[in-house]
Amino acid sequence: MKSEKNIRVATDVGGTFTDLVFFEIDQQTGKQIVRSAKSDTTPPNFENGILNVLNKADVRIEDVNFMVHGTTVVINALTERKGVRTGLITTEGFRDVLEIARANRPDFFNLRSKKPEAFVPRHLRKEVRGRMTFDGQERVPLDLSGLPEIVDGFKNEAVEAIAICLMHGYANPAHEMVVLAAVRELWPEVSVVASHQITREWREYERSNTAVLSAYIQPIASRYLNKLESGLMSANFKGQLYVMQSNGGVDTVSHAREIPITMVESGPASGFLGAAKLGQLIGEPNVLALDIGGTTAKCSLIENGQVTIKTDYWIERNRISAGYPIMVPVVDLVEIGNGGGSIAWIDDFNKLRVGPHSAGASPGPAAYGRGGVNATTTDANLVLGRINKDYFCGGEIVADIAAVERALDPLAASFGMSREEVARGIIRIADDSMVNALKLVSLNRGYDPRDFTLIAFGGGGAMHAVSLGQELGVKKVVIPRGASVFSAWGMLMSDLRRDFFLTQIVEMSRNEAIPKAQELADELTAAARAQFATENIAPELVQLTVNCRLRYQNQEHAVDIALEKGERFAEHWAAIADRFHATYERQYTYRLNAPLEIVGFHVVATAEIGKLDLVELPVTGSSISAAIKGNRMVDYALAGIHDATIYDSTRLEPGMTFDGPAIIEDPGTTIVINPSNRVEIDRFGNTQIYLSK
C-alpha cells in the first residue's frame, strides 16, 4: 500500500560520498521537515551506499513517495574504460570518421602527438550502402544485404553493444530507423542505439562518437539502474523513481535507460540548477557557482537566473589531448581535478602539485585513519586550523593527526620547510587552480566577475570560497544552508525535462525563410508534446521554450537565441535578430552588417512534478553569543594567522551578523571567514559574506 505521507528524497552518488536530502510536509502543521546526511560511496555496488545513507538519515523507504537520483556511474565508466565491447555500423566510406576526428591538436608543437584512440577498433566498424543528402533527400537507396554477415561477425567478436550512425541521419533518420529495426530482428538480445535517438544535430564526427559512447555504456548503465531499482524495491520502496540528467532536469528511469549518455554529468548539473534557484530567491540572479567535492571542483556561470546548457561537451580534453565529444545537452561547466581528497605530490621538476589524483573515500585523506599515506587538501586544512580536529566530519571521525604528520613529512623534508608551510602551499596551489577554472567561465567569456556573486557548495566549497572570491573581486560570497549536500538539494528543485534538437539551415534573407523557420519550430514543439503525452503527462503541465541557433551567413560559429513567450518569426523576426547581434557582439567583440541564417532549433520541454520550495527559518530571538563555541588560531594563508571566533552553524539564525576572522562549523562542512569580512545569516539560513576590498 502506498504511503499517504508526502516524502521526497534526493540521493547524489559522488566519487567520495553519497549525499541525501529528505523533504516532508508535516500532515498536521503543514510545515516543512528537511534532513540531510552523507555516507561513503560504495563502488561497485553503489546501491548499498544509497541504502546506507537512507538508514543513516533514519528514512523509512516505504514512506518515500518520490526519489530522484544523481550518479557518476556514466562518466566513471567512460573515463575508466569500463564499458562493453562495441561495434559501429555506418555509411559506406565513413568507417574511419572516429579516427579522422578533428584537426584540433592542443599539444600543437609536439611532433609525436597522437589523437585519442577511438572507443571502437577499426575491425569492429562496419559499413552499409545507402546515402542521405544534407537536406534529408535519399541519394542512394539503403542496401541491407550485408547486414546479416555484419551481425554474425559482431557475435563472433563478443560484441555486446552496437551503435548506428549514418551520414546525415540528423536531417532524415529513415535509413537509421530501418537498420535499427533490422539489427533488433537479427539479434534481439544485443544492446543497440542509433544516433537520431540521441540527437538531431549535425557534425558527423561528434554524432558518431556520441552514438558510440552511448552504446559503450548502455549495458553498464542499464545494469546499474536495474540494480538500483531492485535494491530499492527489495527494501519496500513503492514511490516514483527519477534520474537526474546532465541538462539540469530529471527524467524517468525507463527513458534514462534507453539513452543513458544523457546522465554523463548527472550529479554536477543539479548543484548549478540549485544555485540558480537560490540566486533568484536572494535577489542575486548573476552567479558564479562553485562545487568543491572530494575529488573534483566544478564551476559554472549563471546569468539572469538562467543556467547555460550546451551540446559542445567533451570528456578527457586537456593540454595534450583533444578528448572525446559527447553531443548531448549538458550544463555549461568547467571541471578540474581538485577537491578535498586531492593528493599533494612533487613533479619531476621538484615542484609541488595538487591533484588531479584523489584519495577518494577509501582510504581517503590521511586524517581519516584508514591507511591513507598521501597528504591531501583536507589534511592541509586540518593542519592550518581551518578544520577542527575535534569536530572532524561533524564529529563522526576522530582525526588521525599522527597520520597527517607522517603524510606531510616527506614533502616538508623535500623542500626544507615546516609542515605548516607545506600545508599553506597546498592550499594556495589548490586555490590558484580553482581561480583559473572560475576565470574560464567568466573572464574568458567576456564577463567581469565583479558583477557576480559567488555561491559555493559541496563539502569543500565553504573552506575556499572567501579567498577565491577576494582574488576574483566578486560582490559577495554565499554559502547555502546544507552546502555539503547542495547538489542533492538541487535535484529536489528540478523539473522533468527533455531537449529536442533539429539541424536545418534556413537562409533568413530569402522570401520563403520565415514561414519555413516557423514550420520547423512548430514541428519540433509538436514532437515534444507528443512524447510527453505518451507518458500520460497532462498537456497543461508541459512548458516549452524554443531556441533558434543563429549565425552570420556562411560563418562557422552560431549563437543560441531564445524566443520569448508568444514570439513568432513572422511578427517578431526583427527583435530576434537584434538579440542575436547583441549576444554575438558580447561573445566575439564585434557585429557584422551581413545576412543571418538559422542552422538549427533547440526546444526545451519541461513538466513540473513537484519541487522543494525553500521556506524562511524561524527566529527565536537568541543572541549571537549563544552560537559561539570558542576561539582558536587559524592560518588564513595569504591573510596571515589570526585568533578566529568559532561559531556553531546549528545555532545561527536569520538576521545574525558578525565579522571575521571567524570559522563556522557545520556538521557537513567548515566555512572559513577571513579578517574584515562581514557575515549575515539570511532568512533562509544561508551564510552571506560581504568581502573586504
C-alpha positions in Angstrom: 0.0 0.0 0.0 1.4 3.4 -1.0 2.3 5.8 1.8 -0.1 8.7 2.5 2.9 10.8 3.6 4.4 13.4 1.2 8.1 12.4 1.5 10.6 13.3 -1.1 14.2 12.2 -1.2 17.2 13.1 -3.4 20.4 11.0 -3.4 23.7 12.1 -5.1 26.4 9.4 -5.6 29.7 11.2 -5.9 33.3 9.9 -6.2 33.8 10.0 -2.5 30.5 10.5 -0.7 26.8 9.7 -1.3 24.6 12.6 -0.2 20.9 12.6 0.8 18.3 15.3 1.3 15.0 14.3 2.8 11.9 16.6 2.5 8.5 16.1 4.1 5.4 18.2 4.7 4.1 17.6 8.2 0.4 16.5 7.8 -0.8 18.3 10.9 1.1 21.6 10.8 1.9 21.9 7.1 5.5 22.8 7.9 8.5 21.5 6.0 10.7 18.9 7.6 14.1 18.8 5.9 17.0 16.5 6.8 20.3 15.7 5.2 23.0 13.0 5.5 26.2 11.8 4.0 27.8 8.3 3.8 30.7 6.7 1.9 30.2 5.8 -1.8 30.4 2.0 -2.2 31.7 1.1 -5.6 30.9 -1.1 -7.5 27.7 -1.8 -5.5 26.5 1.8 -5.4 23.0 0.9 -4.4 24.5 -0.2 -1.0 25.7 3.4 -0.4 22.2 4.7 -1.1 20.6 2.3 1.3 23.3 3.1 3.9 22.6 6.9 3.7 18.8 6.3 3.9 19.4 4.3 7.1 21.7 7.0 8.4 19.1 9.7 7.8 16.5 7.4 9.6 14.3 7.4 6.5 11.7 4.7 6.2 12.0 3.9 2.5 8.4 2.5 2.3 7.2 6.0 3.3 9.0 7.7 0.4 6.7 8.8 -2.5 9.3 10.4 -4.7 13.0 9.8 -5.2 15.4 11.5 -7.6 18.9 10.1 -8.1 22.1 11.5 -9.4 25.2 9.5 -10.2 28.7 9.5 -11.6 28.4 5.9 -13.0 28.3 7.0 -16.6 31.2 9.4 -16.6 33.3 6.9 -14.5 32.6 4.1 -16.9 33.8 6.3 -19.8 36.9 7.7 -18.1 37.9 4.3 -16.5 37.2 2.4 -19.8 34.7 0.1 -18.0 32.1 -0.1 -20.8 31.4 -3.0 -23.1 32.8 -4.2 -26.4 31.1 -2.1 -29.0 30.6 -2.3 -32.8 29.7 0.6 -35.2 27.5 0.4 -38.3 28.0 3.5 -40.5 27.6 4.6 -44.1 29.8 3.1 -46.8 33.1 5.0 -46.9 32.9 6.5 -43.5 34.2 3.9 -41.1 37.2 6.0 -40.3 35.3 9.1 -39.1 36.2 8.2 -35.5 39.9 8.2 -36.2 40.0 11.2 -38.5 38.2 13.2 -35.8 39.0 16.9 -35.9 42.2 18.7 -36.7 42.4 20.3 -33.3 45.6 19.4 -31.5 46.1 21.0 -28.1 49.7 20.0 -27.9 50.4 21.8 -31.1 54.2 21.7 -31.2 54.5 18.1 -30.2 55.5 16.3 -33.4 54.8 12.9 -31.8 51.3 13.9 -30.7 48.7 11.2 -31.2 44.9 11.6 -31.5 42.9 9.9 -28.8 42.3 6.2 -29.5 38.8 5.5 -30.8 36.5 3.5 -28.5 35.7 1.1 -31.4 38.6 -0.5 -33.1 38.6 -0.4 -36.9 37.8 -4.1 -37.4 34.5 -3.5 -35.5 33.5 -0.6 -37.6 31.3 -1.9 -40.5 29.6 -0.2 -43.4 26.3 -0.4 -45.2 25.5 1.0 -48.7 23.0 3.9 -48.9 23.2 7.7 -48.6 21.1 10.7 -47.5 21.9 14.3 -48.5 22.4 17.1 -46.1 18.8 18.2 -46.6 17.4 14.8 -46.0 16.9 13.6 -49.5 17.8 10.0 -50.4 20.7 9.9 -52.8 21.5 6.2 -52.7 18.9 3.6 -51.6 19.7 1.6 -48.4 21.1 -1.9 -49.1 20.9 -4.3 -46.1 22.1 -7.4 -48.0 25.4 -7.4 -46.0 23.8 -6.8 -42.6 23.4 -10.4 -41.5 27.1 -11.0 -42.1 27.9 -7.9 -40.1 25.8 -9.1 -37.2 27.3 -12.6 -37.3 30.7 -11.0 -37.2 29.8 -8.9 -34.2 28.6 -12.1 -32.4 31.9 -13.9 -33.1 33.8 -10.9 -31.8 31.9 -10.9 -28.5 30.3 -7.5 -29.2 27.8 -6.5 -26.5 26.5 -3.2 -27.9 26.0 -1.7 -31.4 26.0 1.9 -32.4 24.4 3.1 -35.6 25.3 6.4 -37.2 24.6 7.0 -40.9 25.5 10.1 -42.9 23.1 13.0 -42.4 20.9 10.9 -40.2 20.1 14.2 -38.3 18.3 15.5 -41.4 16.4 12.3 -42.2 16.7 9.3 -39.9 14.7 6.9 -42.2 17.8 4.8 -43.0 18.9 4.6 -39.4 15.4 3.5 -38.3 15.5 0.7 -40.9 18.9 -0.5 -39.8 17.9 -0.3 -36.1 14.8 -2.4 -36.7 16.8 -4.9 -38.8 19.5 -5.4 -36.1 16.9 -5.9 -33.4 15.2 -8.5 -35.5 18.5 -10.3 -36.3 19.8 -10.1 -32.8 17.1 -9.3 -30.2 19.4 -9.7 -27.2 22.0 -7.1 -28.2 22.1 -3.5 -26.9 21.7 -1.1 -29.8 21.3 2.6 -30.3 21.0 4.9 -33.3 22.3 8.5 -33.4 18.9 10.0 -34.2 17.6 8.6 -30.8 20.2 10.8 -29.1 20.4 14.0 -31.2 19.3 15.5 -34.4 22.3 17.9 -34.7 24.8 17.9 -37.5 28.6 17.2 -37.4 29.4 13.6 -38.3 32.3 13.0 -36.0 30.6 14.4 -33.0 27.4 12.4 -33.8 29.3 9.2 -34.4 31.3 9.5 -31.2 28.2 10.3 -29.2 26.4 7.2 -30.6 29.4 5.0 -29.9 29.9 6.2 -26.3 26.2 5.8 -25.6 26.3 2.2 -26.8 29.5 1.6 -24.9 28.0 2.5 -21.5 24.4 1.5 -22.2 24.6 -2.1 -20.8 26.6 -0.8 -17.8 24.1 2.0 -17.1 21.1 -0.4 -17.6 22.5 -2.9 -15.1 23.2 -0.1 -12.7 19.7 1.3 -12.9 18.2 -2.2 -12.7 20.3 -2.9 -9.5 19.2 0.4 -8.1 15.5 -0.3 -8.8 15.7 -3.8 -7.5 17.7 -2.8 -4.4 15.1 -0.1 -3.6 12.1 -2.4 -4.3 13.6 -5.1 -2.1 13.7 -2.5 0.7 10.0 -1.9 0.1 10.2 1.3 -2.0 6.9 1.9 -3.7 7.3 5.5 -4.9 8.3 7.1 -8.2 12.0 7.0 -9.1 13.6 9.7 -11.3 17.1 10.1 -12.5 19.0 13.4 -12.7 20.1 14.4 -16.2 23.0 16.5 -17.4 20.6 19.2 -18.7 19.6 20.2 -15.2 16.3 18.3 -15.3 15.1 14.9 -14.1 13.8 12.0 -16.3 12.1 8.7 -15.8 14.2 5.6 -15.3 12.7 4.0 -18.3 13.7 6.9 -20.6 17.2 7.2 -19.0 17.8 3.5 -19.5 17.2 4.0 -23.3 19.7 6.8 -23.6 21.9 6.8 -20.5 24.5 9.1 -22.1 22.3 12.0 -21.0 23.4 11.1 -17.5 27.1 11.9 -18.2 27.1 14.9 -15.8 24.2 13.9 -13.7 25.4 15.0 -10.3 27.0 18.4 -11.0 24.1 19.6 -13.1 21.7 19.7 -10.1 24.0 21.8 -8.0 24.2 24.5 -10.6 20.4 24.4 -11.1 20.0 24.8 -7.3 22.5 27.7 -7.3 20.4 29.5 -10.0 17.2 29.0 -8.0 18.8 30.2 -4.8 20.3 33.2 -6.5 16.8 34.2 -7.7 15.4 33.8 -4.2 18.0 36.1 -2.6 18.0 38.7 -5.3 21.3 37.7 -7.0 20.4 36.5 -10.5 24.0 36.7 -11.7 26.0 34.0 -10.0 29.4 32.2 -10.2 28.6 28.8 -8.9 31.4 26.6 -7.4 31.0 23.0 -6.3 34.0 21.5 -4.5 33.7 17.9 -3.7 36.1 15.2 -2.5 37.5 14.5 -6.0 36.9 17.5 -8.3 35.9 21.2 -8.3 33.3 22.3 -10.9 32.1 25.8 -11.7 29.6 27.4 -14.0 28.3 31.0 -14.7 24.6 31.8 -14.3 23.3 35.0 -15.9 19.9 36.4 -15.2 19.0 33.3 -13.2 19.5 31.0 -16.2 21.9 28.1 -16.3 23.6 27.8 -19.7 23.1 24.4 -21.5 25.3 23.4 -24.3 25.9 20.4 -26.6 29.6 21.1 -27.3 30.7 18.9 -24.4 34.0 17.0 -24.3 35.5 14.5 -21.9 39.2 14.0 -21.2 40.1 17.2 -23.0 43.3 18.6 -21.6 46.6 20.4 -22.6 47.8 17.3 -24.6 44.6 15.6 -25.7 41.7 16.7 -27.8 39.4 14.5 -25.8 36.1 13.0 -27.0 32.9 14.9 -27.9 29.5 14.0 -26.5 26.7 15.8 -28.3 24.0 15.8 -25.5 22.7 18.8 -23.6 25.0 19.4 -20.6 25.1 22.3 -18.1 28.0 24.6 -19.3 30.7 23.9 -16.7 34.4 23.6 -16.2 35.7 20.7 -14.1 39.2 20.3 -12.6 40.8 17.5 -10.6 40.9 19.5 -7.4 38.9 18.6 -4.3 39.1 17.8 -0.6 40.8 14.5 -1.4 43.2 15.8 -4.0 46.7 14.4 -3.3 49.8 16.7 -3.0 52.9 15.5 -4.8 56.2 16.5 -6.2 56.7 16.5 -10.0 59.9 15.8 -12.0 61.0 19.4 -11.7 60.7 19.3 -7.8 57.6 21.5 -7.9 54.7 20.9 -5.5 51.5 19.9 -7.3 48.0 19.2 -6.0 45.6 16.8 -7.9 44.2 15.6 -10.2 44.7 12.2 -8.4 42.4 11.8 -5.4 42.5 9.7 -2.2 38.7 9.1 -2.7 36.6 7.7 0.1 38.8 4.7 0.7 41.4 5.1 2.0 40.6 8.8 1.8 42.8 11.6 3.3 45.4 10.6 5.8 43.2 12.2 8.6 40.6 9.5 8.1 42.8 7.0 9.7 42.0 4.3 7.0 45.5 3.8 5.8 45.9 6.9 3.6 49.6 7.8 3.3 49.4 10.9 1.0 48.7 14.4 2.1 45.6 15.9 0.7 43.9 19.3 0.6 41.7 18.2 3.6 44.8 17.3 5.6 46.3 20.7 4.8 43.2 22.5 6.0 43.3 20.4 9.2 47.0 21.3 9.9 46.3 25.1 9.4 43.5 25.0 12.0 40.7 25.7 9.5 39.1 22.3 10.3 38.6 21.4 13.9 40.4 18.2 14.7 37.9 17.6 17.5 34.9 18.1 15.2 36.2 16.3 12.1 33.5 15.3 9.6 30.9 16.6 12.1 32.4 14.7 14.9 31.9 11.3 13.2 35.6 10.6 12.7 38.5 11.1 15.1 41.1 12.9 13.0 44.3 10.9 12.8 46.8 13.7 13.3 49.8 11.4 13.5 48.9 10.0 10.0 48.6 13.6 8.7 52.0 14.5 10.1 53.5 11.4 8.5 51.9 12.2 5.2 53.3 15.8 5.2 56.8 14.9 6.5 58.2 13.7 3.1 57.0 16.9 1.4 58.4 19.1 4.2 61.8 17.3 4.1 62.0 17.7 0.3 61.5 21.5 0.4 63.2 22.1 3.8 60.0 23.6 5.2 57.8 23.0 8.2 54.6 21.0 7.9 52.6 24.2 8.2 54.5 25.9 5.4 53.8 22.9 3.1 50.2 22.9 4.1 49.9 26.6 3.3 51.5 25.9 -0.1 49.0 23.1 -0.8 46.1 25.4 0.0 47.5 28.2 -2.2 48.1 25.9 -5.2 44.6 24.4 -4.8 43.1 27.9 -4.7 45.0 29.0 -7.7 43.7 26.1 -9.8 40.1 26.9 -8.7 40.5 30.6 -9.5 41.7 29.7 -13.0 38.7 27.5 -13.5 36.4 30.3 -12.4 38.1 32.7 -14.8 37.5 30.2 -17.7 33.7 30.5 -17.2 33.8 34.3 -16.6 36.7 36.5 -17.8 37.5 34.2 -20.8 33.9 34.6 -22.0 33.6 38.3 -21.6 32.1 38.5 -18.1 33.5 40.6 -15.3 33.5 38.6 -12.0 32.9 41.8 -10.1 29.4 41.8 -11.4 28.6 38.4 -9.9 28.0 36.7 -6.5 29.9 33.5 -5.8 27.7 30.7 -4.5 29.9 27.9 -3.2 28.8 24.5 -2.1 30.0 20.9 -1.8 32.0 19.6 1.2 35.0 21.8 0.4 33.3 24.9 -1.2 32.9 26.9 2.0 36.6 26.4 3.0 38.0 28.0 -0.1 35.2 30.4 -1.3 36.2 33.6 0.5 39.8 33.5 -0.7 38.7 32.7 -4.2 36.1 35.5 -4.1 38.6 38.1 -2.9 41.0 37.1 -5.7 38.2 37.5 -8.3 36.8 40.6 -6.7 33.2 39.3 -6.6 30.5 41.3 -4.8 29.9 38.7 -2.1 30.1 35.0 -1.3 27.1 32.9 -0.3 27.3 29.5 1.3 23.9 27.8 1.1 22.3 26.2 4.1 23.1 22.5 3.7 26.0 23.3 1.4 27.7 19.9 1.7 24.6 18.2 0.2 23.5 21.1 -2.0 23.6 19.1 -5.3 21.0 16.8 -3.8 19.0 19.9 -2.8 19.1 21.0 -6.4 17.6 17.7 -7.5 14.5 18.4 -5.5 14.2 21.8 -7.2 14.2 20.2 -10.7 11.5 19.7 -13.3 11.1 16.8 -15.7 13.0 17.9 -18.7 13.7 16.8 -22.3 15.7 18.5 -25.0 14.8 18.3 -28.7 17.2 19.3 -31.5 16.9 19.7 -35.2 19.6 20.9 -37.6 18.2 22.6 -40.7 19.8 25.6 -42.5 17.3 28.4 -43.2 18.7 31.5 -45.0 16.6 34.2 -43.5 17.2 36.6 -46.4 15.1 34.5 -48.7 11.3 35.2 -49.1 10.2 31.7 -48.0 12.6 31.6 -45.0 10.3 33.0 -42.2 7.3 30.5 -42.8 9.9 27.7 -43.2 11.5 28.6 -39.9 8.1 28.7 -38.1 7.2 25.3 -39.7 10.3 23.7 -38.3 9.9 25.2 -34.9 6.3 24.0 -34.8 7.3 20.5 -35.9 9.8 20.2 -33.1 7.4 21.5 -30.4 4.7 19.1 -31.6 7.2 16.2 -31.2 8.0 17.3 -27.7 4.3 17.4 -26.7 3.7 14.1 -28.3 6.5 12.4 -26.3 5.2 13.7 -23.0 1.7 12.6 -24.0 2.8 9.0 -24.4 3.9 9.1 -20.8 0.5 10.4 -19.6 1.8 13.8 -18.6 -1.1 16.3 -18.8 -0.6 18.9 -21.6 -1.2 21.8 -19.3 1.8 20.7 -17.2 4.2 20.9 -20.2 6.1 24.2 -20.7 8.1 24.7 -24.0 10.9 27.1 -24.7 12.1 27.4 -28.3 15.7 28.4 -29.1 17.0 29.1 -32.6 20.7 28.7 -33.4 21.7 31.7 -35.5 24.9 32.8 -37.3 26.1 35.3 -39.9 25.6 33.6 -43.2 28.4 31.1 -44.0 30.2 31.6 -40.7 31.3 28.7 -38.5 30.1 29.9 -35.1 26.4 30.1 -34.1 24.7 31.6 -31.1 21.6 30.3 -29.4 18.8 32.8 -29.1 15.7 32.0 -27.0 12.3 33.0 -28.4 10.2 34.8 -25.8 6.8 33.5 -24.9 4.4 34.2 -27.8 7.1 35.2 -30.3 6.7 34.0 -33.8 9.1 34.6 -36.7 6.6 36.4 -38.9 5.8 39.1 -36.4 9.0 39.3 -34.3 11.9 38.5 -36.6 13.5 42.0 -36.2 13.5 41.7 -32.4 15.0 38.2 -32.6 17.7 39.4 -34.9 18.6 42.4 -32.6 19.1 40.0 -29.7 21.4 37.9 -31.9 23.6 40.9 -32.8 23.9 41.9 -29.2 24.7 38.4 -28.0 27.2 37.8 -30.8 29.0 41.1 -30.1 29.3 40.2 -26.4 30.9 36.9 -27.1 33.1 37.8 -30.1 33.5 41.6 -29.5 32.1 42.7 -32.9 29.0 42.5 -35.1 28.5 42.5 -38.9 26.2 44.0 -41.3 25.5 40.7 -43.0 22.6 38.3 -43.7 21.6 35.9 -41.0 20.8 32.2 -41.2 19.3 29.7 -38.8 21.3 26.5 -38.6 19.0 24.6 -36.1 16.4 24.6 -33.4 16.5 23.5 -29.7 13.2 23.0 -27.9 13.3 22.6 -24.1 10.2 20.8 -22.8 9.6 20.7 -19.0 6.9 19.4 -16.8 6.7 20.3 -13.1 6.5 17.1 -11.0 6.5 18.8 -7.6 9.5 20.7 -6.2 11.1 21.6 -2.9 10.4 25.3 -2.1 12.7 26.9 0.4 10.9 28.5 3.3 12.1 31.1 5.7 13.6 29.9 9.0 12.0 30.9 12.3 13.7 33.4 14.6 13.8 32.7 18.4 15.5 35.9 19.4 18.6 34.1 20.5 21.8 36.2 20.7 24.9 35.7 18.6 26.9 34.8 21.7 24.8 31.6 22.1 26.3 30.4 18.8 30.0 30.9 19.8 31.9 27.7 20.6 35.2 29.4 21.4 38.3 30.6 19.7 41.4 29.1 18.0 44.4 30.2 16.0 43.7 29.8 12.2 46.2 30.1 9.4 44.5 32.1 6.6 47.5 31.6 4.2 47.9 35.0 2.4 45.8 36.7 5.1 48.1 35.6 7.9 47.4 33.8 11.2 44.6 35.1 13.4 42.7 34.3 16.5 39.3 33.3 15.0 36.0 33.1 16.7 34.3 29.7 16.2 30.6 29.6 15.6 28.1 26.6 15.6 26.1 26.7 12.4 23.1 25.0 14.1 22.7 27.9 16.4 22.9 30.7 13.8 19.5 32.3 13.0 18.3 34.7 10.3 19.4 38.3 11.0 22.5 37.4 13.0 25.6 39.3 11.9 29.3 39.2 12.9 32.8 40.0 11.5 35.8 37.8 10.6 38.2 36.4 11.4 35.8 33.5 12.1 35.1 29.9 11.4 31.6 28.5 11.2 31.5 24.8 12.0 28.7 22.8 10.2 28.2 19.0 10.5 28.9 18.7 6.8 31.5 21.5 6.1 33.5 24.3 7.5 33.0 28.0 6.5 36.3 30.0 6.6 35.7 33.7 7.0 38.7 36.0 6.5 39.6 39.0 8.6 37.5 42.1 7.9 34.7 40.1 6.2 31.2 40.9 7.3 28.8 37.9 7.7 25.0 38.0 7.7 22.6 35.0 8.0 19.7 35.5 5.6 16.1 34.5 6.1 16.7 31.0 4.5 19.7 30.3 6.8 22.3 30.9 4.1 25.6 32.5 5.1 26.2 35.7 3.1 29.7 37.0 3.4 30.5 40.6 2.3 34.1 40.7 1.3 36.6 43.4 2.3 38.1 45.4 -0.5 
